[in-house]
Amino acid sequence: MAIQYPSERGILVKRISEINLDMIESAQAEGLTSRQILDIFEVHGISLSEATLRKYVQLGLLPRSVRVGSKGKHQGSKGMYPVRVVRQILLIKQMMAQDYTIEQIQKEFLFLRGDLEQLETTLGGILNKLDDAASEMKILGISREVSAARSVGRDLIVRLRTLESRVLTERRQARMGTFGQEVGAVG
């Protein structure tokens, strides 16, 4: 089930193992409904209510769901969240266990995330339009170049997310160093 990891302040934080997270991400690559997200946390013994999930979305800590239509007549649509929200929720819970305020968590999460998601969406839209135009006109060389550009775009997004993560890690370490000094001064 869930694994408990100590936080910096001695509070045990329940986490889902990396192996389980990888399995969830590969099995649900197309995304997760809110019900599936809640079920994942319930199965792993981690408390998460639908109200909390919605609150995290309202606060901008998690992306909004995207409506995806079901195949077939009168099947309707369902809201799908990117599968990465499971990791994001775990990180939020860990930060809260470390006494971060919602405002501090928002600052950490919103550092570049929105900009990177917008870049990823915009880049994907541009490449899809180029790919569609090349397919319509049956221009083989352009399709290959669009495919190569898509790969470069993915690499760029990964690199930017890695840089963002490094900056946030440095920021957290600096804050924890300051916290440690304050605690030492009090004792």
Buried (B, 14 or more C-beta within 10 A) or exposed (E): EBEEEEBBEEBEBBBBEEEBBEEBBEEBEEBBBBEBBBEBBEEBEBEBEEEBBEEBBEBEBBBEBEEEEEEEEEEEEBBBBBBBBBBBBBBBBBBBBBEBEBEBBBEBBEBBBEEBEEBBEEBBEEBEEBBEEBEEEEEEEBBEBBEEBBEEBEEBBEEBBEEBEEEBEEEBEEEEEEBEEEEEEEE
